[in-house]
Amino acid sequence: MINEAQAVTKEDIRRIMLKRRKNMNQDEIDCKSQRIAEFLFSLDIIQNSQIIMVYVNMPGEVRTEKIIQDLLNAGKTVVVPVCIPQEVNLLPSQIKGLDELAPGHYGIFEPKKEFIRPVDPGVLEIIIVPGLAFDMQGNRIGHGKGYYDRFLMRVSPFAKKVGLAFEFQIVYSIPVCHFDVPMDLIVTENGIKKPK
């Protein structure tokens, strides 16, 4: 675990985590992602919520295709983000199947234009969030563009924010800014962490 004694910056943490992620092989990613999905689905908030936003993973991130499919199979309203680069923001859009997705901005899969169904951010009950690192207080580091930071300020204060990460992405402390929005829960292959 990276600890605060090393006085690392966000950029240091990003560089370290990108390198660690690159060292994972696909079998390891698949196996750990499966464990993370199992822990996620054990949460009461998943069972008891209807409108759930899930990121679509990039290479090296905790995989979400099966999570999305299982939520759809359970009859949930599944929402995924669409990047709006000119606003550096995300548009939540409902999907009805993984076949509605295609590579979009930054190569991330998002709904094809004909399948974009905008959803009011205020109705989201759970937002499942990616990150390069999370700390013990629920703070998060993304890729540095600020998409999720801006977006999470627009959701209901009652919406639960759940970070998915591999255990090595949990660090002792992350430098925070006033606009950073902490997670309510973080799920790794080792279990569910409730930030202090």
Rosetta silent file (secondary structure, phi, psi, omega in degrees, C-alpha in Angstrom):
SEQUENCE: MINEAQAVTKEDIRRIMLKRRKNMNQDEIDCKSQRIAEFLFSLDIIQNSQIIMVYVNMPGEVRTEKIIQDLLNAGKTVVVPVCIPQEVNLLPSQIKGLDELAPGHYGIFEPKKEFIRPVDPGVLEIIIVPGLAFDMQGNRIGHGKGYYDRFLMRVSPFAKKVGLAFEFQIVYSIPVCHFDVPMDLIVTENGIKKPK
SCORE:     score description
SCORE:     0.000 S_00000001
   1 L     0.000  135.639  175.576    0.000    0.000    0.000 S_00000001
   2 L   -75.080  127.718  179.631    1.256    3.480   -0.828 S_00000001
   3 L  -112.158  166.423 -171.965    1.296    5.417    2.431 S_00000001
   4 H   -67.183  -19.601  179.742    1.208    9.123    3.170 S_00000001
   5 H   -62.475  -23.235  179.612    4.805    9.118    4.400 S_00000001
   6 H   -81.171   -6.021  176.098    5.845    8.900    0.784 S_00000001
   7 L    46.269   51.725 -177.204    4.077   12.243    0.156 S_00000001
   8 L   -84.428  149.891  176.900    2.982   11.210   -3.300 S_00000001
   9 L   -90.282  170.959  175.800    1.045   13.457   -5.647 S_00000001
  10 H   -58.860  -39.035 -179.708   -2.007   12.431   -7.664 S_00000001
  11 H   -64.728  -39.995  176.737    0.244   12.146  -10.706 S_00000001
  12 H   -58.974  -47.244 -177.753    2.618    9.802   -8.825 S_00000001
  13 H   -63.792  -42.173  177.826   -0.308    7.604   -7.816 S_00000001
  14 H   -57.847  -47.456 -176.837   -1.684    7.586  -11.380 S_00000001
  15 H   -61.884  -45.586 -179.732    1.678    6.540  -12.793 S_00000001
  16 H   -62.086  -45.180 -176.263    2.142    3.753  -10.205 S_00000001
  17 H   -69.725  -38.980  177.405   -1.395    2.406  -10.683 S_00000001
  18 H   -62.015  -39.137  179.105   -1.253    2.466  -14.486 S_00000001
  19 H   -66.649  -44.377  179.696    1.993    0.486  -14.308 S_00000001
  20 H   -63.537  -40.891  179.572    0.528   -2.050  -11.845 S_00000001
  21 H   -63.748  -39.118 -179.067   -2.585   -2.432  -13.961 S_00000001
  22 H   -64.213  -27.394 -178.513   -0.483   -3.011  -17.067 S_00000001
  23 L   -79.415   -7.835  178.955    1.293   -5.868  -15.257 S_00000001
  24 L   -81.238  140.511  173.993   -1.983   -7.784  -14.774 S_00000001
  25 L   -92.918  167.576 -173.358   -2.794  -10.506  -17.279 S_00000001
  26 H   -63.614  -36.118  179.072   -6.291  -11.020  -18.672 S_00000001
  27 H   -62.194  -41.274  179.857   -6.950  -14.157  -16.603 S_00000001
  28 H   -65.191  -43.679  178.380   -6.155  -12.250  -13.403 S_00000001
  29 H   -60.755  -46.274 -178.292   -8.411   -9.345  -14.439 S_00000001
  30 H   -62.978  -45.650 -176.917  -11.251  -11.748  -15.322 S_00000001
  31 H   -64.684  -47.638 -179.262  -10.933  -13.773  -12.121 S_00000001
  32 H   -68.334  -36.459  178.166  -10.760  -10.737   -9.809 S_00000001
  33 H   -63.069  -37.962  178.096  -13.558   -8.978  -11.708 S_00000001
  34 H   -62.862  -43.260  178.855  -15.781  -12.022  -11.164 S_00000001
  35 H   -63.608  -42.177 -179.816  -15.098  -11.917   -7.403 S_00000001
  36 H   -62.414  -42.885  178.745  -15.817   -8.178   -7.327 S_00000001
  37 H   -60.730  -40.687  179.509  -19.122   -8.741   -9.161 S_00000001
  38 H   -62.544  -44.679  178.030  -20.115  -11.395   -6.598 S_00000001
  39 H   -64.576  -40.683 -179.811  -19.434   -9.030   -3.687 S_00000001
  40 H   -59.386  -46.313 -177.333  -21.276   -6.219   -5.480 S_00000001
  41 H   -73.004  -11.030  175.743  -24.385   -8.348   -5.991 S_00000001
  42 L   -81.000   -9.747 -177.406  -24.342   -9.352   -2.310 S_00000001
  43 L   -76.503  133.749  176.650  -25.103   -5.732   -1.364 S_00000001
  44 H   -59.578  -36.746 -176.943  -28.656   -4.967   -0.239 S_00000001
  45 H   -63.568  -29.200  176.725  -28.510   -1.608   -2.010 S_00000001
  46 H   -71.147  -45.661 -179.118  -28.072   -3.411   -5.348 S_00000001
  47 H   -63.087  -35.876 -171.599  -30.997   -5.714   -4.656 S_00000001
  48 H   -95.871    0.996 -179.869  -33.208   -2.852   -3.431 S_00000001
  49 L  -107.540  152.958 -178.288  -32.425   -0.232   -6.100 S_00000001
  50 L  -108.637  -39.773 -173.546  -33.951    0.015   -9.563 S_00000001
  51 E  -108.131  108.006 -171.267  -31.997    2.693  -11.476 S_00000001
  52 E  -125.449  126.609  176.584  -28.283    1.902  -11.511 S_00000001
  53 E   -97.694  133.218 -178.165  -25.531    3.599  -13.498 S_00000001
  54 E  -130.506  133.077  173.493  -22.508    1.452  -14.369 S_00000001
  55 L   -70.317  154.403  172.820  -19.319    2.475  -16.154 S_00000001
  56 L  -100.449  121.655 -168.746  -18.273    0.459  -19.203 S_00000001
  57 L   -67.996  147.906  168.137  -14.726   -0.685  -18.529 S_00000001
  58 L   -92.948  166.489  176.553  -11.611    0.274  -20.435 S_00000001
  59 L   -55.504  135.571  177.796   -8.765   -2.268  -20.760 S_00000001
  60 L    92.555  -15.703  178.580   -7.181   -2.922  -17.359 S_00000001
  61 L   -87.575  163.650  171.672  -10.206   -1.801  -15.325 S_00000001
  62 L   -55.391  127.638 -174.687  -12.515   -4.033  -13.309 S_00000001
  63 L   -73.920  140.838 -176.226  -14.718   -5.571  -16.004 S_00000001
  64 L  -122.320   -1.595 -177.719  -18.373   -4.576  -16.006 S_00000001
  65 H   -57.309  -45.691 -177.628  -19.968   -6.378  -18.989 S_00000001
  66 H   -68.944  -36.711  177.067  -21.238   -9.233  -16.806 S_00000001
  67 H   -59.817  -47.872  179.842  -22.399   -6.801  -14.113 S_00000001
  68 H   -60.084  -46.614 -178.504  -24.394   -4.872  -16.726 S_00000001
  69 H   -63.710  -42.233 -179.646  -25.871   -8.067  -18.177 S_00000001
  70 H   -66.075  -36.494  176.737  -26.790   -9.459  -14.751 S_00000001
  71 H   -66.109  -42.263  176.703  -28.485   -6.167  -13.781 S_00000001
  72 H   -61.297  -44.160  179.612  -30.453   -6.214  -17.052 S_00000001
  73 H   -61.717  -30.098 -179.217  -31.412   -9.844  -16.421 S_00000001
  74 L   -83.237    2.236  177.791  -32.640   -8.831  -12.945 S_00000001
  75 L    82.524   14.449  178.848  -34.985   -6.273  -14.512 S_00000001
  76 L   -77.455  155.555  170.148  -33.031   -3.213  -13.366 S_00000001
  77 E   -84.648  112.295 -175.277  -32.933    0.053  -15.317 S_00000001
  78 E  -102.883  130.333 -176.935  -29.280    0.146  -16.399 S_00000001
  79 E  -121.992  138.201  176.781  -27.670    3.446  -17.274 S_00000001
  80 E  -125.494  157.621 -178.927  -24.185    3.960  -18.747 S_00000001
  81 E   -83.254  143.320  170.117  -22.174    7.143  -19.257 S_00000001
  82 E  -114.415  126.318  179.341  -21.751    8.935  -22.574 S_00000001
  83 E   -71.506  133.941  172.849  -18.738   11.291  -22.705 S_00000001
  84 E  -117.254   86.446 -172.074  -19.472   14.904  -23.639 S_00000001
  85 L   -59.046  -36.027 -177.231  -15.919   16.205  -24.293 S_00000001
  86 L   -65.777  -23.093  177.280  -16.937   19.816  -25.003 S_00000001
  87 L  -106.306   -3.961 -171.608  -18.425   20.029  -21.491 S_00000001
  88 L    46.745   56.228 -178.559  -16.002   17.542  -19.865 S_00000001
  89 E  -145.329  175.271 -179.463  -19.067   15.826  -18.473 S_00000001
  90 E  -117.781  140.534  172.945  -21.076   12.623  -18.686 S_00000001
  91 E  -105.450  118.612  176.497  -24.569   12.082  -20.046 S_00000001
  92 E   -75.181  131.981 -175.838  -26.348    9.179  -18.328 S_00000001
  93 E  -136.914  129.370 -179.918  -28.100    7.034  -20.932 S_00000001
  94 E   -72.768  139.495  172.149  -30.287    3.959  -20.438 S_00000001
  95 E  -121.929  154.577  179.946  -29.363    0.800  -22.327 S_00000001
  96 L  -114.401   -2.921  178.102  -31.437   -2.303  -22.918 S_00000001
  97 L  -173.505  152.788  179.376  -28.620   -4.587  -24.073 S_00000001
  98 H   -64.785  -22.123 -179.445  -24.845   -4.737  -24.487 S_00000001
  99 H   -71.792   -6.589  176.736  -25.372   -4.924  -28.250 S_00000001
 100 H   -83.860   -5.890 -175.323  -26.372   -1.232  -28.180 S_00000001
 101 E   -95.490  149.594  175.137  -22.782   -0.255  -27.321 S_00000001
 102 E  -151.690  158.203  179.788  -19.940    0.682  -29.668 S_00000001
 103 E   -58.076  131.830  178.672  -16.540    2.379  -29.184 S_00000001
 104 L  -121.306 -138.129 -179.693  -17.013    6.107  -28.566 S_00000001
 105 H   -60.903  140.770 -179.808  -14.838    8.875  -27.154 S_00000001
 106 H    59.466   15.544  179.893  -11.424    7.707  -25.894 S_00000001
 107 H    77.540    4.988 -179.962  -12.291    4.247  -27.279 S_00000001
 108 L   -80.602  136.407  178.548  -14.705    3.628  -24.393 S_00000001
 109 E   -68.861  133.431  176.270  -17.847    1.701  -25.313 S_00000001
 110 E  -149.137  168.569 -176.626  -21.006    3.812  -25.081 S_00000001
 111 E   -59.946  138.602  171.434  -24.468    3.712  -26.664 S_00000001
 112 L   -61.649  154.727 -174.603  -24.629    4.152  -30.422 S_00000001
 113 H   -49.894  -41.077 -176.418  -26.350    7.424  -31.347 S_00000001
 114 H   -72.759  -10.092 -179.942  -29.664    5.735  -32.125 S_00000001
 115 H  -110.099   11.576  177.997  -29.704    4.119  -28.668 S_00000001
 116 L   -76.010  121.267  179.700  -29.018    7.203  -26.565 S_00000001
 117 L  -128.630   89.378 -174.488  -31.848    7.534  -24.032 S_00000001
 118 E   -57.865  143.170  179.304  -30.923   10.381  -21.631 S_00000001
 119 L  -124.470  137.893  177.056  -31.718    9.886  -17.948 S_00000001
 120 L   -64.875  123.959  179.856  -31.992   12.666  -15.361 S_00000001
 121 H   -56.297  -27.114 -177.390  -28.937   12.328  -13.045 S_00000001
 122 H   -67.903  -16.045 -178.667  -31.242   13.121  -10.114 S_00000001
 123 H   -95.652   -6.055 -179.274  -33.096    9.798  -10.417 S_00000001
 124 L   -66.963  132.554  179.882  -30.001    7.580  -10.227 S_00000001
 125 L   -95.617  -33.677  178.302  -30.008    5.460   -7.079 S_00000001
 126 E  -137.164  138.290  172.814  -26.540    3.934   -7.441 S_00000001
 127 E  -122.067  117.939  178.517  -23.547    5.065   -9.497 S_00000001
 128 E   -94.037  119.482 -164.739  -20.832    2.446   -9.999 S_00000001
 129 E  -116.158  137.416  174.088  -17.622    4.378  -10.547 S_00000001
 130 L   -85.712  171.473  174.894  -14.209    3.437  -11.956 S_00000001
 131 L  -173.325  158.296  174.282  -10.935    4.806  -10.634 S_00000001
 132 L   -84.676  -29.778  178.581   -7.175    4.417  -10.747 S_00000001
 133 E  -157.053  152.142  175.302   -6.961    4.557   -6.944 S_00000001
 134 E  -134.672  151.274  176.652   -9.170    4.919   -3.875 S_00000001
 135 E  -113.424 -178.928 -173.483   -8.197    5.667   -0.282 S_00000001
 136 L   -69.657  -11.306  177.756   -9.496    4.605    3.121 S_00000001
 137 L   -99.735    2.459  179.007  -11.744    7.680    3.297 S_00000001
 138 L    91.282    1.385  177.691  -13.452    6.899   -0.020 S_00000001
 139 L   -71.104  156.578 -170.685  -11.547    9.494   -2.040 S_00000001
 140 E  -136.506  147.176  170.201  -10.807    8.632   -5.644 S_00000001
 141 E  -119.535  126.626  174.262   -8.307    9.365   -8.390 S_00000001
 142 L  -101.585 -150.650 -178.446   -9.420    9.016  -11.985 S_00000001
 143 L   -84.683   -1.238  172.896   -7.500    9.712  -15.164 S_00000001
 144 L    99.868   -1.074 -178.691   -7.334   13.424  -14.377 S_00000001
 145 L   -88.058  -21.570  174.894   -9.868   14.842  -16.812 S_00000001
 146 L    89.024   11.682 -178.801  -12.559   15.406  -14.169 S_00000001
 147 H   -58.053  -52.307 -176.544  -15.537   13.786  -15.924 S_00000001
 148 H   -70.627  -35.137  178.461  -16.801   11.923  -12.869 S_00000001
 149 H   -57.822  -47.300  179.291  -16.019   14.780  -10.460 S_00000001
 150 H   -65.119  -43.812 -176.110  -18.273   17.104  -12.448 S_00000001
 151 H   -64.713  -44.337 -174.715  -20.936   14.479  -12.964 S_00000001
 152 H   -66.116  -18.822  175.871  -21.154   13.347   -9.330 S_00000001
 153 L   -73.297  -15.871 -175.427  -21.920   16.910   -8.249 S_00000001
 154 L   -98.478   -4.536 -177.072  -25.172   16.692  -10.273 S_00000001
 155 L   -90.517  166.165  178.765  -26.588   13.514   -8.756 S_00000001
 156 L   -60.935  142.961  176.107  -28.952   13.228   -5.792 S_00000001
 157 L   -63.951  -16.116  179.973  -27.255   13.426   -2.375 S_00000001
 158 L   -88.655  -10.958  179.598  -29.085   10.160   -1.617 S_00000001
 159 L   -67.746  135.548  178.927  -27.493    8.297   -4.555 S_00000001
 160 E   -87.541  131.408  179.887  -24.947    5.729   -3.401 S_00000001
 161 E  -105.601  118.970 -174.105  -21.542    6.002   -5.057 S_00000001
 162 E  -119.887  117.289  177.114  -19.748    2.652   -5.306 S_00000001
 163 E   -88.820  139.051  172.909  -16.151    2.410   -6.517 S_00000001
 164 E  -109.190  133.230 -177.186  -14.873   -0.816   -8.105 S_00000001
 165 L  -156.439  156.004  167.893  -11.164   -1.519   -7.785 S_00000001
 166 L   -78.820  150.831 -174.484   -8.543   -4.218   -7.518 S_00000001
 167 H   -53.432  -36.856 -177.662   -7.145   -4.484   -4.001 S_00000001
 168 H   -67.333  -12.689  179.769   -3.783   -3.004   -5.042 S_00000001
 169 H   -85.790   -1.248  177.105   -5.601    0.201   -6.046 S_00000001
 170 E   -89.000  122.325 -179.201   -6.498    0.963   -2.421 S_00000001
 171 E  -117.371  167.281 -176.044   -4.023    3.447   -0.942 S_00000001
 172 L   -68.648  -45.699 -175.613   -3.720    4.969    2.514 S_00000001
 173 L  -153.524  142.871  179.338   -4.461    8.560    1.537 S_00000001
 174 L  -121.579  136.529  174.369   -5.147   10.614   -1.604 S_00000001
 175 L   -63.419  133.905 -177.448   -4.714   14.396   -1.915 S_00000001
 176 L  -117.576  153.471  174.584   -8.205   15.902   -2.249 S_00000001
 177 L  -114.077  167.071 -176.157   -9.678   19.066   -3.769 S_00000001
 178 L   -62.830  -24.605 -177.075  -12.923   20.813   -2.794 S_00000001
 179 L   -94.891    1.844  178.139  -14.734   19.360   -5.836 S_00000001
 180 L   -72.609  135.519 -179.915  -13.777   15.715   -5.181 S_00000001
 181 L  -110.160  118.173 -178.212  -16.776   13.524   -4.312 S_00000001
 182 L   -74.829  158.792  177.178  -16.002   10.536   -2.036 S_00000001
 183 L   -83.159  150.880  174.094  -17.394    7.042   -2.503 S_00000001
 184 L   -84.256  -31.937  179.409  -19.892    5.499   -0.081 S_00000001
 185 E  -145.309  152.991  172.098  -18.490    2.006   -0.663 S_00000001
 186 E  -129.506  132.798 -178.778  -15.533    0.445   -2.459 S_00000001
 187 E  -115.903  124.210  174.884  -15.667   -3.147   -3.680 S_00000001
 188 E  -121.661  178.954  179.017  -12.488   -5.143   -4.361 S_00000001
 189 L   -67.833  -12.289  178.494  -11.827   -8.842   -4.891 S_00000001
 190 L   -95.373   -4.681  178.356  -11.203   -9.056   -1.123 S_00000001
 191 E   136.628 -165.735 -175.060  -14.601   -7.687   -0.123 S_00000001
 192 E  -102.967  127.913  179.961  -16.609   -4.555    0.598 S_00000001
 193 E  -112.183  128.838  174.916  -14.932   -1.560    2.214 S_00000001
 194 L  -101.606  114.189 -178.274  -16.925    1.160    3.947 S_00000001
 195 L   -56.396  148.789 -177.239  -14.812    4.329    4.002 S_00000001
 196 L   -81.941    0.000    0.000  -14.076    5.777    7.450 S_00000001
